[in-house]
Structures are given as structure tokens and as C-alpha cells.
Amino acid sequence: MMTSVLSVHHVPIRLTAERWTHVVEEHCELAGLQLEVLETVARPEAIYAGRAEELLAVRELLPGRYLVVVYRETATDGFIVTAFLTSKIQKIQRRPQLWP
């Protein structure tokens, strides 16, 4: 299984079977939310800077519960590193906002 979506910068971002396994093993609450993870990259509410050049796409799934998808992107390609749910969005919002 490998799936991809276009980021807001029109770059294909891959989600491989290995990465998806990592996500659901570390964050079992995301099992069954693969489409939401991909949708968050394609249509985020905001994108923040990560610590090591990764991007953090954020979208509110439920009131007060945010899906954060960590991914890397070059000019022509990218991939999802991990994803997680958080209610502590303020920690993410302290980072530089890159989009919009």
C-alpha cells in the first residue's frame, strides 16, 4: 500500500505502508483514520514549522481535538513521517506558521 496526495504546494506527498504501520502502532487512536491523515496534508487549516525541516499540517477533527501530520517536502516529492491527535494545539501554534 502506498497512497499519496498533493500538498498545498502541489507536491505529491507519499504515505507508505511502513509509515502507516508506524503511525497506528504508536498512535492506535488513528487506526481507521488514514483518509483523514491524507486529507490533513491536502487541506490543512494551517502548516507550522517543525524542528528539523519537517512540516506540521494541522486540522481540527473534533471540537478541541486536532490531527497533526508531520511530513517532509522537497520541490518535487515528499512523505509522511508520523501523525498524532492532540488537544494541546497551543504548543503547535507557538511554532512559526508557514501557511496560510
HUMO-V90395 format. One record per helix or strand of 3 or more residues. SS is the DSSP state (H for helix, E for strand). FROM is the first residue (numbers start at 1). TO is the last residue. If there is no record, write none. Layout:
SS;FROM;TO + SS;FROM;TO
//
This chain:
E;2;6 + E;12;16 + H;17;26 + H;28;30 + H;34;42 + E;46;49 + E;55;62 + E;65;73 + E;78;86 + H;89;93 + E;97;99
//
